[in-house]
Amino acid sequence: MRRRLPFLIPYAMLALAVALRVFDPWPIQQMRLLVFDSYQRMKPRQFDVRKSVAVIVAIDDESLKRLGQWPWPRTVIARMVERLAAQRVAAVVFDVVFAEPDASSPALAVKRWPPGPGLEVLKKAAAKLPSHDRILAAAFARAPVVTAFALTTQANKDRPLRKSGFVFAGRNPVAALPAFAGTVPSLPAFQRAARGNGSISFRPDRDLVIRAVPLFARIGNQAYPGLSAEALRVAARRPSYTIRAIGASGEIGGGIGVVAVRIGPFVIPTDARGQVVMYYAKSSSKRYIPAWRLLAGQVPAGALQGRIVFIGATAAGLKDLRATSLEAGIPGVEIHAQMIDQVVTKTFLLRPDFAEGVELVFIFLTGLVVLLLLPRIGPVWSGSLGIVAVAGAIAVSWLAFARWGWQLDPVYPAIAVILVVLTGTVIVYLRSEAERRQVRGAFSRYMSPDLVEQLAANPDRLKLGGENRELTMLFCDIRGFTTISETFDDAADLTGFINRFLTPMTELILGRKGTIDKYMGDCIMAFWNAPLDDSGHGVNGCRSALAMIDELERLNEDWRAEAVRAGKPFTPVRVGIGLNTGIACVGNLGSEQRFDYSVIGDEVNLASRLEGQCKAYGVDVIAGENTARAAGGLALLELDLIRVVGRAAPARIYTVLGEEATAGSAEFRRLEKATALFLEAYRARKWAEAEKRLKACRAAGGDALAGLHDMFQARIAAYRKTPPPKDWAGVYDAEAK
């Protein structure tokens, strides 16, 4: 049972994903809303000024500049209403609450004047003048005006005047409407004079984005209309609303909630709380008329006939900016206007009744299929199946939005499927890793780490055998190691010396994609292009050799300083490095009882023999012809044609003097040319000319190649005494390995 328990975890994750979708916590709702926001940004509702019913008379910055700071005298507002009434508009809708009397009315204004001669006379005269509020109320009575009130969360006894009736089809849904505790209404005279009275308040989501406009709100057990709803009702000249609730004839579902609202000829689908999900169009200046233009008579007669005209603040200083799905801030009055256009053009966003059920079924079935197939087809194919399912969900969701205005959530189902796939994949991985740990534990004591990792990844490779492939091999050995070892007091010091040498050399090889084959005392054997492919194995081998020579110089400085402090003589450590490239057998080599990942072959032996010739030629590195060809961009200098012990065919050998910068230098080109001329004369048995050319080589090569040039000087002297055979082709037969 304990072994099966981990495999139940993905199924538990699937059940948790389904449960979370059912309970629909706020983070999941927010993810869904953000996706729908992105859809609107990709395909916003189109605004056509010719078809738009809603117009905004804007209290903008220019109007404030021309008419003075807000609030304006109510007489100015009355003139605006009168001009709109003359245009025969369908409704004049205020996105402004007139909650206090107009302080600029004559009777109120004179009360604030300082005492002075004739003040009492002025007060009596002012008292006889009509108040600005009375003038505005009279203007309201002569036009199809909708006044506004604000909703608050603080309880109070102020209640707005309801100007409409309500008819419910089905169960009374008032309890489902957004609830508020109090209101800030306009003055009673304005409410009585107006034909409609609606709420200007929105209820933004937690991220302060307004995605829905409430058609109604609830205070206690009483329903009150929103400003947009009242605008439509007054424009349609209807006395009441018909609210179709859940459970009405033709409607399915249980509980309490709103399905749709009829306002005259308009049927408006809503969510259960009586809110219209906004499908925004991009804000357009063509929707606005500055208030100063209206007052200046610059709006052509009849231009607004039959329109619903909103009057609201757009000036930045009046701070009525709201965030929407499309924009970071637009005037709040425009949201009401856009809602009107959305209703008139019948471009709604709907979350169908079946949406949640479809999403749950998708999560469950897709997750279940993936979990059932995961052990059979592996994580890659299961993950691919999950990706296809997620991509399909996104595609279907976008298509439903773009074509029918449906809001089907692709994000949470996608996240749920991904989590299930990842959980299942992790469980499969942990099971595989447990098997790998068993292999590592069983074989790490007597097999190389590289081979153990390969076996852990693929236990089928646990068998003898190898493959032939082109490799670059390297052998590095300390010259005169026996003499050096005699300078140490005990085996522990000698071991420490070897470790200080092998550790950095190993790091240099591994850092250039090399594989350490084995250590043989003070000797390192390494190769490139196995087990991992390395197309630049020849170059990497040569660069490793150069780096090892540089590192040895640093080590010698450290050892020299330590010898001086200890009062001991110091002998510089020198190495010989042999490099060769060719076909070799690489793989698991050994016996049935024990084997290792290694290389064998004639080319391997040649690399070892070339390392042994470094001392004779007075150089640190000798590379075979194939290696020189593979690393042609480096500074490689031809040394000789040599037939090593145990090999019949001669080999052309080179030394490695530097990287590309060295190869491109004038000094190296002179040395290379001088050496080529020398070898030509040498192989042609022109000893006098060869000696002359050798002097040029010494001048170009300096002390670094003095040993090489001394060797050739001695060899020429020997050939003068004992000439080589007539069929000699310049090949030197090495006597030592």
Secondary structure, DSSP 8 states (H G I E B T S, - for coil): -TTTHHHHHHHHHHHHHHHHHHH--HHHHHHHHHHHHHHHHHS-B---TTT--EEEEEE-HHHHHHH-SSS--HHHHHHHHHHHHHTT-SEEEE-S---S--TTSHHHHGGGS---TTHHHHHHHHHHS--HHHHHHHHHHTTTEEEEEEEESS--S------SEEEEESS--GGGS-EESEEE---HHHHHHSSEEEE------TTSB--EEESEEEETTEEEEBHHHHHHHHHHT-SEEEEEETTSTT----SS-EEEEEETTEEEE--TTSEEE---B---GGGEEEHHHHHTT-S-TTTTTT-EEEEEE--GGG--EEB-SS-S-EEHHHHHHHHHHHHHHT---B--TTHHHHHHHHHHHHHHHHHHHHHHHHHHHHHHHHHHHHHHHHHHHHHHHHHH-B----HHHHHHHHHHHHHHHHHHHHHHHHHHHHHHHHHTTTS-HHHHHHHHH-GGG-SSEEEEEEEEEEEEEETTHHHHHTTSSSHHHHHHHHHHHHHHHHHHHHTTT-EEEEEETTEEEEEESSSS--TTHHHHHHHHHHHHHHHHHHHHHHHHHHHHHHT-------EEEEEEEEEEEEEEEE-SS-EEEEEESHHHHHHHHHHHTHHHHT-SEEEEHHHHHHTTTSEEEEEEEEE-TT-SS-EEEEEEEE-HHHHTSHHHHHHHHHHHHHHHHHHTT-HHHHHHHHHHHHHHHGGGGHHHHHHHHHHHHHHHHS---TT--SEEE-S--
